[in-house]
Amino acid sequence: MKTSTQFPVYPLKDLKILGEVREIFYETTGLALSFHYPDEDGYDFYPQNEKNCYCEAIESTPEGVTRCLKSDRDALLTARESGEYCVYTCHAGLVNAVIPLIYKGRDIGAIFTGQIFTREQDKADFLRIYEGLRPLGIKEKYIYESFKSVKVFDHDRFLLGIKMLNFMANYIISIEDEMSLQSE
């Protein structure tokens, strides 16, 4: 028997609108998205062929994966606590944003975007960042080549993209609400 505090929550990945949101956002901004599904503790990256090779190089080591996940989890926790999106710089120097998707107090997922720089980077920037990455054991020359390929977005343009994504996230929540009302 359902009480007034119980309500169905549809898994984020089951929402058909998600595919449209991904496509519209990516085609408009050029920024890739990653959806976090809390029930699976997994991520769904879109588009698959846009994976950042710098991130892939760092995640080629178990410690790199651990550090990346910690950066994302810490930012997601901050975003959930504030109830707003969070812009953060990960352990590898990339600028990212996370938008929590909370429906009636329940976590239904999160949207990540970024893996960019908000200004051009030079060798000195790389060397400063690489000092923190050195313990991963990834050869400097290899990681520098991938570092140079990271997308650069103007900071203000990135913030506009996040605001648009936040609007889309609110739309996803409204779809969740509509589906919940229809099931009741």
Salt bridges, closest charged atoms under 4 A:
GLU40 OE2 - LYS13 NZ 2.07
ASP41 OD1 - HIS36 NE2 3.31
ASP41 OD2 - ARG73 NH2 3.53
ASP44 OD2 - ARG22 NH1 2.67
GLU50 OE1 - LYS151 NZ 3.19
GLU63 OE2 - ARG67 NE 3.33
ASP74 OD2 - LYS70 NZ 2.62
ASP107 OD2 - ARG80 NH2 2.44
ASP125 OD1 - ARG119 NH2 3.00
ASP125 OD1 - ARG128 NH2 3.68
GLU131 OE2 - ARG134 NH2 2.56
GLU140 OE2 - LYS123 NZ 4.00
GLU145 OE2 - LYS148 NZ 3.35
